[in-house]
Amino acid sequence: MSNAISRRDAEDFLIAEAELLDDWKMPEWAKLFTRDAVYEVTSPASATPLEDNPDTSLFLIADRIDRIEGRANRLMKPGTHAEFPRSKTRHLVTNIRVRAGENGEALVRANFAVYRTKEDTTTVYMGEYHYSLVRETDAVKIRRKRCILDINSLHDQGRLTIIL
């Protein structure tokens, strides 16, 4: 059996991730990441979001695994006022492309639209995902997830309190 991650494997994985997020299964979502993983959301103001480095550029989110797990656990608590009651979300993933990276990584690029409804207001976050996926034993895992928003600012959305 090949260890390579196919387009179908990547598509199935991204759809399963979206389902976890929409079902508010945040601890399970956090388990999709490798121990050396990063989850990043670039600034909408960035002119070079693919090249930006969180050490030298502004990011909305730049989490390593401890913060990914902490974010997932915090979102599950009723004391998280920004998300209690929880938003209703729908993560739509499309145009999935896969190319081989180094050391068995699959470099995955996909478009997304995340609809969020809270307190009778619906907002849309749209953009592009960039993943580095790896296979650990029989499971596909996220080594890197970078979200690039195709919006000029968070003015209409207010703030980013959900997982993209």
KEMI-590507 format. One record per atom (N, C-alpha, C): residue number from 1; residue in three letters; atom name; x, y, z. Coordinates in pm, whole numbers. Example, Ala and Ser with C-alpha at 12.3 -4.5 7.8 and 13.67 -1.06 7.14 Angstrom:
! residues 2
{1,'ALA','N',{1319,-569,780}};
{1,'ALA','CA',{1230,-450,780}};
{1,'ALA','C',{1320,-330,780}};
{2,'SER','N',{1285,-225,708}};
{2,'SER','CA',{1367,-106,714}};
{2,'SER','C',{1290,3,787}};
END
This chain:
! residues 164
{1,'MET','N',{84,-119,0}};
{1,'MET','CA',{0,0,0}};
{1,'MET','C',{88,124,0}};
{2,'SER','N',{56,218,-85}};
{2,'SER','CA',{132,342,-94}};
{2,'SER','C',{102,431,26}};
{3,'ASN','N',{204,502,70}};
{3,'ASN','CA',{189,595,182}};
{3,'ASN','C',{149,734,133}};
{4,'ALA','N',{142,751,1}};
{4,'ALA','CA',{109,881,-56}};
{4,'ALA','C',{-36,919,-27}};
{5,'ILE','N',{-59,1049,-16}};
{5,'ILE','CA',{-194,1101,7}};
{5,'ILE','C',{-249,1147,-127}};
{6,'SER','N',{-354,1082,-171}};
{6,'SER','CA',{-414,1113,-300}};
{6,'SER','C',{-507,1234,-288}};
{7,'ARG','N',{-554,1283,-403}};
{7,'ARG','CA',{-651,1391,-402}};
{7,'ARG','C',{-778,1347,-331}};
{8,'ARG','N',{-819,1225,-355}};
{8,'ARG','CA',{-939,1173,-288}};
{8,'ARG','C',{-919,1165,-137}};
{9,'ASP','N',{-803,1116,-93}};
{9,'ASP','CA',{-773,1112,51}};
{9,'ASP','C',{-780,1253,111}};
{10,'ALA','N',{-719,1349,42}};
{10,'ALA','CA',{-718,1487,91}};
{10,'ALA','C',{-859,1544,94}};
{11,'GLU','N',{-936,1520,-11}};
{11,'GLU','CA',{-1073,1571,-16}};
{11,'GLU','C',{-1156,1511,97}};
{12,'ASP','N',{-1148,1380,116}};
{12,'ASP','CA',{-1222,1315,225}};
{12,'ASP','C',{-1181,1372,360}};
{13,'PHE','N',{-1051,1396,377}};
{13,'PHE','CA',{-1000,1449,503}};
{13,'PHE','C',{-1054,1590,528}};
{14,'LEU','N',{-1047,1678,428}};
{14,'LEU','CA',{-1093,1816,446}};
{14,'LEU','C',{-1244,1821,472}};
{15,'ILE','N',{-1320,1735,409}};
{15,'ILE','CA',{-1464,1731,434}};
{15,'ILE','C',{-1491,1681,575}};
{16,'ALA','N',{-1417,1581,620}};
{16,'ALA','CA',{-1434,1531,758}};
{16,'ALA','C',{-1395,1639,859}};
{17,'GLU','N',{-1289,1715,831}};
{17,'GLU','CA',{-1249,1825,920}};
{17,'GLU','C',{-1361,1929,927}};
{18,'ALA','N',{-1418,1965,813}};
{18,'ALA','CA',{-1526,2063,810}};
{18,'ALA','C',{-1645,2014,892}};
{19,'GLU','N',{-1676,1887,883}};
{19,'GLU','CA',{-1788,1831,960}};
{19,'GLU','C',{-1761,1840,1110}};
{20,'LEU','N',{-1640,1810,1153}};
{20,'LEU','CA',{-1606,1823,1295}};
{20,'LEU','C',{-1627,1967,1342}};
{21,'LEU','N',{-1582,2062,1262}};
{21,'LEU','CA',{-1595,2203,1300}};
{21,'LEU','C',{-1742,2246,1305}};
{22,'ASP','N',{-1821,2205,1207}};
{22,'ASP','CA',{-1962,2242,1205}};
{22,'ASP','C',{-2041,2175,1317}};
{23,'ASP','N',{-1996,2058,1361}};
{23,'ASP','CA',{-2060,1987,1472}};
{23,'ASP','C',{-2003,2028,1608}};
{24,'TRP','N',{-1914,2125,1610}};
{24,'TRP','CA',{-1851,2175,1732}};
{24,'TRP','C',{-1782,2062,1810}};
{25,'LYS','N',{-1710,1978,1738}};
{25,'LYS','CA',{-1630,1872,1800}};
{25,'LYS','C',{-1485,1919,1800}};
{26,'MET','N',{-1461,2023,1879}};
{26,'MET','CA',{-1330,2088,1877}};
{26,'MET','C',{-1216,2001,1930}};
{27,'PRO','N',{-1234,1926,2039}};
{27,'PRO','CA',{-1123,1840,2083}};
{27,'PRO','C',{-1085,1737,1977}};
{28,'GLU','N',{-1185,1682,1908}};
{28,'GLU','CA',{-1157,1587,1800}};
{28,'GLU','C',{-1086,1657,1685}};
{29,'TRP','N',{-1125,1781,1657}};
{29,'TRP','CA',{-1057,1859,1553}};
{29,'TRP','C',{-910,1877,1587}};
{30,'ALA','N',{-882,1911,1711}};
{30,'ALA','CA',{-742,1934,1752}};
{30,'ALA','C',{-657,1808,1736}};
{31,'LYS','N',{-719,1692,1746}};
{31,'LYS','CA',{-645,1566,1731}};
{31,'LYS','C',{-607,1537,1586}};
{32,'LEU','N',{-657,1617,1492}};
{32,'LEU','CA',{-619,1600,1352}};
{32,'LEU','C',{-478,1651,1324}};
{33,'PHE','N',{-418,1722,1419}};
{33,'PHE','CA',{-288,1786,1399}};
{33,'PHE','C',{-174,1700,1452}};
{34,'THR','N',{-58,1711,1387}};
{34,'THR','CA',{63,1647,1437}};
{34,'THR','C',{114,1725,1559}};
{35,'ARG','N',{206,1669,1631}};
{35,'ARG','CA',{260,1735,1750}};
{35,'ARG','C',{346,1857,1712}};
{36,'ASP','N',{394,1865,1589}};
{36,'ASP','CA',{475,1980,1546}};
{36,'ASP','C',{396,2075,1456}};
{37,'ALA','N',{263,2067,1464}};
{37,'ALA','CA',{176,2140,1372}};
{37,'ALA','C',{167,2289,1402}};
{38,'VAL','N',{122,2363,1299}};
{38,'VAL','CA',{87,2504,1313}};
{38,'VAL','C',{-47,2527,1243}};
{39,'TYR','N',{-126,2618,1301}};
{39,'TYR','CA',{-252,2663,1243}};
{39,'TYR','C',{-242,2814,1234}};
{40,'GLU','N',{-253,2868,1113}};
{40,'GLU','CA',{-232,3012,1091}};
{40,'GLU','C',{-345,3073,1010}};
{41,'VAL','N',{-379,3194,1048}};
{41,'VAL','CA',{-471,3277,969}};
{41,'VAL','C',{-398,3408,946}};
{42,'THR','N',{-367,3436,821}};
{42,'THR','CA',{-291,3556,788}};
{42,'THR','C',{-378,3680,803}};
{43,'SER','N',{-316,3793,809}};
{43,'SER','CA',{-388,3920,816}};
{43,'SER','C',{-452,3950,682}};
{44,'PRO','N',{-577,3998,682}};
{44,'PRO','CA',{-638,4038,554}};
{44,'PRO','C',{-561,4150,485}};
{45,'ALA','N',{-481,4225,559}};
{45,'ALA','CA',{-406,4336,501}};
{45,'ALA','C',{-276,4292,434}};
{46,'SER','N',{-240,4166,447}};
{46,'SER','CA',{-113,4119,392}};
{46,'SER','C',{-113,4120,240}};
{47,'ALA','N',{-5,4170,182}};
{47,'ALA','CA',{13,4167,37}};
{47,'ALA','C',{78,4036,-8}};
{48,'THR','N',{142,3965,85}};
{48,'THR','CA',{213,3841,52}};
{48,'THR','C',{180,3731,154}};
{49,'PRO','N',{56,3689,163}};
{49,'PRO','CA',{17,3595,269}};
{49,'PRO','C',{83,3458,261}};
{50,'LEU','N',{122,3414,142}};
{50,'LEU','CA',{189,3285,130}};
{50,'LEU','C',{332,3289,184}};
{51,'GLU','N',{396,3404,171}};
{51,'GLU','CA',{535,3417,213}};
{51,'GLU','C',{551,3467,356}};
{52,'ASP','N',{447,3527,413}};
{52,'ASP','CA',{458,3587,546}};
{52,'ASP','C',{502,3485,651}};
{53,'ASN','N',{573,3537,748}};
{53,'ASN','CA',{622,3457,860}};
{53,'ASN','C',{563,3517,988}};
{54,'PRO','N',{501,3436,1074}};
{54,'PRO','CA',{440,3492,1194}};
{54,'PRO','C',{541,3555,1291}};
{55,'ASP','N',{669,3526,1273}};
{55,'ASP','CA',{771,3589,1359}};
{55,'ASP','C',{798,3734,1318}};
{56,'THR','N',{763,3768,1193}};
{56,'THR','CA',{794,3903,1144}};
{56,'THR','C',{675,3977,1085}};
{57,'SER','N',{560,3909,1074}};
{57,'SER','CA',{440,3969,1015}};
{57,'SER','C',{321,3950,1108}};
{58,'LEU','N',{222,4037,1090}};
{58,'LEU','CA',{101,4027,1169}};
{58,'LEU','C',{13,3913,1118}};
{59,'PHE','N',{-29,3826,1208}};
{59,'PHE','CA',{-122,3717,1179}};
{59,'PHE','C',{-241,3731,1274}};
{60,'LEU','N',{-358,3692,1229}};
{60,'LEU','CA',{-473,3688,1319}};
{60,'LEU','C',{-458,3571,1416}};
{61,'ILE','N',{-407,3460,1366}};
{61,'ILE','CA',{-381,3342,1447}};
{61,'ILE','C',{-251,3280,1399}};
{62,'ALA','N',{-166,3243,1493}};
{62,'ALA','CA',{-42,3169,1463}};
{62,'ALA','C',{-18,3075,1580}};
{63,'ASP','N',{-85,2959,1578}};
{63,'ASP','CA',{-84,2866,1690}};
{63,'ASP','C',{2,2744,1661}};
{64,'ARG','N',{74,2702,1763}};
{64,'ARG','CA',{140,2571,1763}};
{64,'ARG','C',{46,2476,1836}};
{65,'ILE','N',{83,2351,1851}};
{65,'ILE','CA',{-9,2248,1899}};
{65,'ILE','C',{-66,2279,2037}};
{66,'ASP','N',{12,2336,2128}};
{66,'ASP','CA',{-42,2364,2261}};
{66,'ASP','C',{-153,2469,2254}};
{67,'ARG','N',{-138,2566,2168}};
{67,'ARG','CA',{-242,2669,2153}};
{67,'ARG','C',{-360,2619,2070}};
{68,'ILE','N',{-334,2530,1975}};
{68,'ILE','CA',{-443,2467,1899}};
{68,'ILE','C',{-533,2391,1997}};
{69,'GLU','N',{-473,2310,2082}};
{69,'GLU','CA',{-550,2233,2180}};
{69,'GLU','C',{-619,2325,2280}};
{70,'GLY','N',{-550,2429,2325}};
{70,'GLY','CA',{-610,2524,2418}};
{70,'GLY','C',{-728,2597,2357}};
{71,'ARG','N',{-714,2639,2232}};
{71,'ARG','CA',{-822,2708,2161}};
{71,'ARG','C',{-944,2615,2149}};
{72,'ALA','N',{-919,2491,2110}};
{72,'ALA','CA',{-1028,2394,2095}};
{72,'ALA','C',{-1099,2372,2229}};
{73,'ASN','N',{-1026,2356,2335}};
{73,'ASN','CA',{-1086,2333,2467}};
{73,'ASN','C',{-1161,2456,2518}};
{74,'ARG','N',{-1107,2575,2498}};
{74,'ARG','CA',{-1175,2698,2541}};
{74,'ARG','C',{-1308,2717,2470}};
{75,'LEU','N',{-1311,2686,2341}};
{75,'LEU','CA',{-1434,2703,2265}};
{75,'LEU','C',{-1546,2610,2313}};
{76,'MET','N',{-1513,2506,2385}};
{76,'MET','CA',{-1613,2413,2435}};
{76,'MET','C',{-1675,2458,2568}};
{77,'LYS','N',{-1615,2555,2633}};
{77,'LYS','CA',{-1661,2598,2766}};
{77,'LYS','C',{-1773,2702,2755}};
{78,'PRO','N',{-1875,2690,2840}};
{78,'PRO','CA',{-1983,2790,2842}};
{78,'PRO','C',{-1932,2931,2877}};
{79,'GLY','N',{-1818,2940,2944}};
{79,'GLY','CA',{-1762,3070,2981}};
{79,'GLY','C',{-1698,3144,2865}};
{80,'THR','N',{-1692,3081,2749}};
{80,'THR','CA',{-1639,3147,2630}};
{80,'THR','C',{-1751,3235,2573}};
{81,'HIS','N',{-1761,3355,2623}};
{81,'HIS','CA',{-1875,3442,2592}};
{81,'HIS','C',{-1892,3471,2444}};
{82,'ALA','N',{-1783,3483,2371}};
{82,'ALA','CA',{-1795,3514,2228}};
{82,'ALA','C',{-1864,3402,2151}};
{83,'GLU','N',{-1859,3280,2203}};
{83,'GLU','CA',{-1920,3166,2134}};
{83,'GLU','C',{-2016,3088,2225}};
{84,'PHE','N',{-2083,3158,2313}};
{84,'PHE','CA',{-2187,3095,2393}};
{84,'PHE','C',{-2308,3186,2398}};
{85,'PRO','N',{-2420,3150,2343}};
{85,'PRO','CA',{-2439,3023,2272}};
{85,'PRO','C',{-2354,3016,2145}};
{86,'ARG','N',{-2328,2896,2103}};
{86,'ARG','CA',{-2239,2874,1990}};
{86,'ARG','C',{-2299,2925,1859}};
{87,'SER','N',{-2209,2972,1774}};
{87,'SER','CA',{-2248,3008,1638}};
{87,'SER','C',{-2287,2882,1562}};
{88,'LYS','N',{-2368,2900,1462}};
{88,'LYS','CA',{-2394,2793,1366}};
{88,'LYS','C',{-2302,2819,1249}};
{89,'THR','N',{-2231,2717,1206}};
{89,'THR','CA',{-2137,2735,1095}};
{89,'THR','C',{-2158,2628,989}};
{90,'ARG','N',{-2117,2664,869}};
{90,'ARG','CA',{-2109,2571,757}};
{90,'ARG','C',{-1979,2599,685}};
{91,'HIS','N',{-1890,2500,688}};
{91,'HIS','CA',{-1762,2508,619}};
{91,'HIS','C',{-1776,2441,483}};
{92,'LEU','N',{-1763,2517,376}};
{92,'LEU','CA',{-1768,2463,241}};
{92,'LEU','C',{-1626,2462,185}};
{93,'VAL','N',{-1586,2348,132}};
{93,'VAL','CA',{-1450,2331,79}};
{93,'VAL','C',{-1462,2287,-66}};
{94,'THR','N',{-1385,2352,-153}};
{94,'THR','CA',{-1395,2321,-295}};
{94,'THR','C',{-1259,2342,-364}};
{95,'ASN','N',{-1254,2305,-491}};
{95,'ASN','CA',{-1135,2324,-575}};
{95,'ASN','C',{-1008,2271,-508}};
{96,'ILE','N',{-1015,2148,-463}};
{96,'ILE','CA',{-903,2087,-390}};
{96,'ILE','C',{-798,2039,-489}};
{97,'ARG','N',{-676,2085,-468}};
{97,'ARG','CA',{-562,2046,-551}};
{97,'ARG','C',{-453,1990,-460}};
{98,'VAL','N',{-385,1886,-506}};
{98,'VAL','CA',{-283,1819,-426}};
{98,'VAL','C',{-157,1804,-510}};
{99,'ARG','N',{-44,1835,-448}};
{99,'ARG','CA',{84,1805,-513}};
{99,'ARG','C',{177,1747,-408}};
{100,'ALA','N',{273,1672,-453}};
{100,'ALA','CA',{366,1606,-361}};
{100,'ALA','C',{464,1707,-304}};
{101,'GLY','N',{487,1698,-176}};
{101,'GLY','CA',{588,1779,-109}};
{101,'GLY','C',{707,1691,-74}};
{102,'GLU','N',{787,1737,18}};
{102,'GLU','CA',{904,1660,61}};
{102,'GLU','C',{867,1563,172}};
{103,'ASN','N',{941,1453,180}};
{103,'ASN','CA',{927,1356,289}};
{103,'ASN','C',{785,1303,304}};
{104,'GLY','N',{717,1278,193}};
{104,'GLY','CA',{584,1220,198}};
{104,'GLY','C',{471,1316,227}};
{105,'GLU','N',{501,1445,241}};
{105,'GLU','CA',{395,1543,265}};
{105,'GLU','C',{312,1563,139}};
{106,'ALA','N',{185,1589,158}};
{106,'ALA','CA',{98,1631,49}};
{106,'ALA','C',{69,1778,71}};
{107,'LEU','N',{96,1860,-28}};
{107,'LEU','CA',{68,2002,-21}};
{107,'LEU','C',{-68,2024,-86}};
{108,'VAL','N',{-163,2067,-6}};
{108,'VAL','CA',{-301,2076,-49}};
{108,'VAL','C',{-346,2221,-49}};
{109,'ARG','N',{-410,2259,-156}};
{109,'ARG','CA',{-464,2394,-170}};
{109,'ARG','C',{-613,2378,-200}};
{110,'ALA','N',{-696,2457,-131}};
{110,'ALA','CA',{-841,2447,-152}};
{110,'ALA','C',{-904,2583,-123}};
{111,'ASN','N',{-1016,2608,-186}};
{111,'ASN','CA',{-1093,2728,-158}};
{111,'ASN','C',{-1194,2697,-49}};
{112,'PHE','N',{-1231,2800,28}};
{112,'PHE','CA',{-1331,2779,132}};
{112,'PHE','C',{-1424,2898,143}};
{113,'ALA','N',{-1543,2868,194}};
{113,'ALA','CA',{-1638,2969,239}};
{113,'ALA','C',{-1693,2914,370}};
{114,'VAL','N',{-1682,2994,474}};
{114,'VAL','CA',{-1735,2955,604}};
{114,'VAL','C',{-1846,3053,638}};
{115,'TYR','N',{-1967,2999,649}};
{115,'TYR','CA',{-2083,3079,686}};
{115,'TYR','C',{-2101,3066,838}};
{116,'ARG','N',{-2117,3179,903}};
{116,'ARG','CA',{-2136,3183,1049}};
{116,'ARG','C',{-2262,3263,1079}};
{117,'THR','N',{-2354,3201,1153}};
{117,'THR','CA',{-2475,3271,1196}};
{117,'THR','C',{-2476,3276,1348}};
{118,'LYS','N',{-2493,3397,1399}};
{118,'LYS','CA',{-2502,3417,1543}};
{118,'LYS','C',{-2590,3539,1566}};
{119,'GLU','N',{-2685,3525,1658}};
{119,'GLU','CA',{-2773,3636,1693}};
{119,'GLU','C',{-2836,3699,1568}};
{120,'ASP','N',{-2889,3616,1481}};
{120,'ASP','CA',{-2961,3659,1360}};
{120,'ASP','C',{-2874,3734,1260}};
{121,'THR','N',{-2744,3724,1272}};
{121,'THR','CA',{-2654,3786,1175}};
{121,'THR','C',{-2570,3676,1111}};
{122,'THR','N',{-2568,3676,980}};
{122,'THR','CA',{-2486,3579,907}};
{122,'THR','C',{-2370,3652,841}};
{123,'THR','N',{-2252,3599,862}};
{123,'THR','CA',{-2132,3654,800}};
{123,'THR','C',{-2063,3543,722}};
{124,'VAL','N',{-1982,3583,626}};
{124,'VAL','CA',{-1911,3487,542}};
{124,'VAL','C',{-1763,3518,548}};
{125,'TYR','N',{-1685,3415,577}};
{125,'TYR','CA',{-1539,3422,568}};
{125,'TYR','C',{-1503,3336,446}};
{126,'MET','N',{-1435,3395,349}};
{126,'MET','CA',{-1398,3317,231}};
{126,'MET','C',{-1249,3334,206}};
{127,'GLY','N',{-1194,3236,140}};
{127,'GLY','CA',{-1052,3244,111}};
{127,'GLY','C',{-996,3113,61}};
{128,'GLU','N',{-871,3092,98}};
{128,'GLU','CA',{-797,2978,46}};
{128,'GLU','C',{-723,2910,161}};
{129,'TYR','N',{-732,2777,163}};
{129,'TYR','CA',{-656,2695,258}};
{129,'TYR','C',{-527,2649,192}};
{130,'HIS','N',{-423,2642,271}};
{130,'HIS','CA',{-298,2578,231}};
{130,'HIS','C',{-259,2482,342}};
{131,'TYR','N',{-260,2353,311}};
{131,'TYR','CA',{-229,2249,409}};
{131,'TYR','C',{-101,2178,372}};
{132,'SER','N',{-35,2130,473}};
{132,'SER','CA',{65,2026,458}};
{132,'SER','C',{11,1908,536}};
{133,'LEU','N',{-24,1802,462}};
{133,'LEU','CA',{-78,1682,524}};
{133,'LEU','C',{25,1570,521}};
{134,'VAL','N',{26,1490,626}};
{134,'VAL','CA',{117,1375,635}};
{134,'VAL','C',{37,1254,682}};
{135,'ARG','N',{91,1138,656}};
{135,'ARG','CA',{28,1016,704}};
{135,'ARG','C',{108,967,824}};
{136,'GLU','N',{36,951,937}};
{136,'GLU','CA',{94,892,1057}};
{136,'GLU','C',{23,761,1080}};
{137,'THR','N',{95,651,1069}};
{137,'THR','CA',{35,517,1065}};
{137,'THR','C',{-74,516,958}};
{138,'ASP','N',{-199,491,997}};
{138,'ASP','CA',{-305,487,897}};
{138,'ASP','C',{-384,617,887}};
{139,'ALA','N',{-351,715,969}};
{139,'ALA','CA',{-430,839,974}};
{139,'ALA','C',{-360,952,899}};
{140,'VAL','N',{-439,1033,832}};
{140,'VAL','CA',{-389,1157,772}};
{140,'VAL','C',{-392,1263,881}};
{141,'LYS','N',{-287,1343,890}};
{141,'LYS','CA',{-277,1447,993}};
{141,'LYS','C',{-234,1579,928}};
{142,'ILE','N',{-265,1687,997}};
{142,'ILE','CA',{-228,1822,951}};
{142,'ILE','C',{-96,1862,1017}};
{143,'ARG','N',{3,1890,935}};
{143,'ARG','CA',{127,1946,987}};
{143,'ARG','C',{121,2099,983}};
{144,'ARG','N',{51,2150,881}};
{144,'ARG','CA',{38,2296,869}};
{144,'ARG','C',{-94,2328,801}};
{145,'LYS','N',{-164,2426,857}};
{145,'LYS','CA',{-285,2477,795}};
{145,'LYS','C',{-276,2628,797}};
{146,'ARG','N',{-272,2687,679}};
{146,'ARG','CA',{-270,2833,666}};
{146,'ARG','C',{-396,2876,593}};
{147,'CYS','N',{-469,2968,655}};
{147,'CYS','CA',{-592,3022,597}};
{147,'CYS','C',{-563,3163,549}};
{148,'ILE','N',{-592,3187,424}};
{148,'ILE','CA',{-575,3319,365}};
{148,'ILE','C',{-713,3373,333}};
{149,'LEU','N',{-753,3475,402}};
{149,'LEU','CA',{-886,3533,385}};
{149,'LEU','C',{-890,3623,262}};
{150,'ASP','N',{-994,3609,183}};
{150,'ASP','CA',{-1017,3695,66}};
{150,'ASP','C',{-1116,3805,102}};
{151,'ILE','N',{-1089,3872,210}};
{151,'ILE','CA',{-1167,3987,253}};
{151,'ILE','C',{-1068,4098,284}};
{152,'ASN','N',{-1112,4221,274}};
{152,'ASN','CA',{-1021,4333,296}};
{152,'ASN','C',{-997,4362,443}};
{153,'SER','N',{-1095,4330,527}};
{153,'SER','CA',{-1082,4351,671}};
{153,'SER','C',{-1186,4267,741}};
{154,'LEU','N',{-1182,4266,873}};
{154,'LEU','CA',{-1283,4197,951}};
{154,'LEU','C',{-1395,4292,993}};
{155,'HIS','N',{-1403,4408,927}};
{155,'HIS','CA',{-1501,4509,965}};
{155,'HIS','C',{-1642,4454,971}};
{156,'ASP','N',{-1688,4389,864}};
{156,'ASP','CA',{-1824,4335,862}};
{156,'ASP','C',{-1839,4217,959}};
{157,'GLN','N',{-1733,4137,973}};
{157,'GLN','CA',{-1740,4020,1059}};
{157,'GLN','C',{-1721,4055,1206}};
{158,'GLY','N',{-1654,4165,1233}};
{158,'GLY','CA',{-1628,4207,1371}};
{158,'GLY','C',{-1501,4146,1425}};
{159,'ARG','N',{-1503,4014,1441}};
{159,'ARG','CA',{-1384,3944,1493}};
{159,'ARG','C',{-1390,3799,1449}};
{160,'LEU','N',{-1282,3733,1469}};
{160,'LEU','CA',{-1274,3592,1430}};
{160,'LEU','C',{-1275,3508,1557}};
{161,'THR','N',{-1391,3450,1591}};
{161,'THR','CA',{-1404,3371,1712}};
{161,'THR','C',{-1429,3224,1682}};
{162,'ILE','N',{-1435,3187,1554}};
{162,'ILE','CA',{-1456,3048,1515}};
{162,'ILE','C',{-1328,2997,1451}};
{163,'ILE','N',{-1325,2866,1430}};
{163,'ILE','CA',{-1214,2802,1358}};
{163,'ILE','C',{-1250,2803,1210}};
{164,'LEU','N',{-1158,2850,1127}};
{164,'LEU','CA',{-1182,2847,982}};
{164,'LEU','C',{-1147,2709,926}};
END
